[in-house]
Structure formats: C-alpha cells, structure tokens
C-alpha cells in the first residue's frame, strides 16, 4: 500500500493497522481551500507537518474549520518534489510517547504544495486573495538574514534591489513581492506570523520586510503607498513562541510503517542536506503561543491547543524557553554529546555528568532569573524538559543535529541569562562550562582523541581559525581571547562580565589529554 488519496479509500486497511484517518470530507476541504484560501505557510519542513498541519487537521476533524493549508517551500524544492507530491500532499505524523507507544496519524490538511522556484505566479494569486488571513513561516533564523556578518547585502538581495518585484531571487524578496501583489489587489488586511524558534521573531520579520520594501521604494520599484500599507495596522507581525522537538525521520519508525505494509516511505536526503520522508516523527508535548493580532480574522486554533495572548506574555514565554528552561539545556547537550561520543539526546540524559550539567544550566542558573509568564509555569515546564521530554527514548534526536548553527544561538541562549545575573555573573559555573565546551568542540576532536566533523555553522571556519594551533596536551589557547570577546556570538564580552578567564581555565583543563572533558565536568559539577 502506498500513501495516496486513492489508497485512503480503503479505510479498513488503515484502521486495522491502527492509523487515525481524517474525519472530514477531503474533496470538500480541497474545494474550499482553492476557492477561498485562509492559511499560506512558508517552509515545508518537519515541524510544519508535525505541529501546524496536525493542528489544522484537528480543527477540520472537529468541524471548526472548512479549509486546509497551502504550503510553499523556498529554500529546498526537493522537499515538495520528494516528500509531498508523490503522496498527494498526505503525510503520516508518528507521535512518539514516553511510554514507548506511538500514534500514527494520516494528515490530509495540506491541500496544495508549491515551490517558490516554479510556482511563484500561483503564490501571487494566493497572496492576493482577500480571504487569506495568515502567512506563517518556519524558515529557520537564517532565512531572515539579508546581510552577511560584515553588513553587506547578500548577492541575491543586492540583485533584487536592482531588478525589482517581478521575480526576486532571495527568500525575503519573494515574500515582499507576494505582499506587493496583495497590496495591488486591494490591500486586504493580513497577519505575517513567524513561527521560527528565535527571540522577538515577529519584530525581526517586520524589520527585514520593511528594510527590503524601503530599498525597493528608494529604487523606484514600489510606490510609497505600498510601504505605508505595510506600516499600517492592516499588516500585523504577531510574536510567537513555538516548542516541539521534531527530529529527522527515524529509520526505526520507517521500519515499523513498512511492517504495516506501507511502501515508498523511506527517508531521502536532498541535495541541500534536508532529511525528509512521507512521514514525520515528533514528541507528544508541544506549545505554541501567539500574539493575538490578526487584522483579517483568524482560525480558532485555540481549539487545537494553541495559546493566544498579548505581546508581553508571548515575550515572557519565549524568553523562558529560549534563554533558560529548554534551549540552553539542548545546546549544552549538543556540545558535550559530540565531545563524549553520543549520538542520541535521550542517551545523554542517562549520563551522570550530562544530567548534572543539564540540571545546573536549567535549574541552578536559569530558573532563578526567569520571569514567570503566567500562561505557562516555568517550574512545570523545566520539569517536563528534564524528566519527560529529553529522556524520551522514542525521540531519535541527535546532538549533531542540535549542534548545527551553534554560533547563531549562544547569544540568546546564554548571553541573556548572563546579563540577567548582572554583577553576580562571575559566580556562574554551568554556563561558562558550556561555552568552554563549545571552544573545545571547535577543535573537532572528541574526549577520546578521535576526530569528528563539526556540524554546519556559518561561523565555523572563522571561529576555528581563532583556535588554530590549539592541541590536546598543550597550554596554548591560540586567539581564544578574541573569540570570547565577540559580542555578536556571545551577546556579551565575556571578560567584561567576569567570565572570560574562568572559561579559559575550563578550556585548559579540557585540553589536558584524553578524558579531560569528562574530568572537568566531574570536578566542577560535583
């Protein structure tokens, strides 16, 4: 059996094997979506299907919505070509539970899948539809960048500024062009909702959209009235906090689906190194908090578990998660998991030293400075992270995946907490251990002296250059001082807050020889 719309006609086959099928009339939902689209999502990756597409399916099952989602991919078209269209845009959400059971849910809420490369005119039509209420995004933090680290516009962005709105090359250029199509069609209100895992995501999205639009205005490509429309209350950029651990497709999950008799569901790796499959596996727990600012109305997603609040509350929830109660622990495990030879996060949580590090980062140094957002309790949240979510053996997540783009994460995940400790920052232990661990990680040599490949990171090469010549058994730290003073990476000058020398000391201890990384953790976390 293959995952297709035609195959779903044999409901008994699926139900006998424990699959949860859509409870709505799929052709009716498809027709409603094509005639009056309400939700366009940009970024067709795994978290979209495991969380957002499933939320919409719940609304459809409950008769709380009539239409589905249209998804578009702008970074990696192969996701659409290899995971969506061969399955008629269906997918299987495998919900992995801590009690070692799983749910197999066939999702049909994605009605149309498009690529910006080949389907841009269709996307213009969708963006112009007055019925459209929301364009949401999960394009990763890198997707919002239009300049390099030196402040120069990327070549695709510079070309867009010159060439105008007709067919942009850059991701943000594409989005602004879609907004321009909506404005030209009458300028119906719209919410642009970043659901990417970064601080103040709505503010960052608005800033880059406005910078791009103003550049086009200056070049004479768009009218001042278009920019004024973007700045008006008709276009909203709500802030959000999203949280759901969604690893790459797990071969073990594929084997279980194949044992059911399903064919053609193997994961593939695209030319851009994206891991995709007709199924997506993710944890059971999930959180999405959205600022309730939708000028064209919105879907009742609260009936699917989404929390709506004001901006200040969303900001507090996001700060709680990203700077104290989850993301810093995740990053600590990623760094030390690579150094200590682990290939799964849940196995790390059985390691005495890494469990102690996780608890010290979260409970001892994070929780005391967190601001309670009210809508979610920080103590309960971190208890779930440490005791339920990260130890879940059914979540096949790897430290190598989490270690991707670490240089882009440190300022938020640790710099903010360091600042919150103020004059007492110099007394911290766990956070400087993590930062020293990252410096040690950059050598690409684990605690047994074996080389490994560092995960992709835009600053990997330049950061490693600061440690050129640093070796195990040597007291030479290279130019680590310049690295630790880089406020763009760490959010603070680590020497100015009293941590630079401490981090150097930890790093020297970790360089003593094989086994020194673990010995350093044992010594300072006792």
Secondary structure, DSSP 8 states (H G I E B T S, - for coil): -B-STTGGG-HHHHHHTTEE---S-HHHHHHHHHHS--EEEE--SHHIIIIIIHHHHHHHHTTS-S--EEEEESS-THHIIIIIGGGTT-EEEEEE-TTS-EEEEEE--EEEEEETTT-HHHHHHHHH-TT--EEEE---GGGG--B-TTS-B-HHHHHHHHH-SSS-SSHHHHHHHHHHHHHHTT---EEEEE-SSSTTHHHHHHHHHHHHHHHHHHTTSS-HHHHHHHHSTTEE---EEEE----S--HHHHHHHHHTT-BS---EE-TT--EE-SEEEEES--EEEEE---TT----GGGGT-EEE-HHHHHHHHHHIIIIISHHHHHHHHHHHHHTT---HHHHTTSHHHHHHHHIIIIITTGGG----SSS-HHHHHHHIIIIITT-TT----HHHHTTTGGGTHIIIIIHHHHHHGGGGGG--HHHHHHHHHHHHTT-B-TTS-B------TTHHHHHHHTTT--TT----TTHHHHHT-HHHHSS-TTTTT-HHHHHHHHHHHTSSTTHHHHHHHHHH-
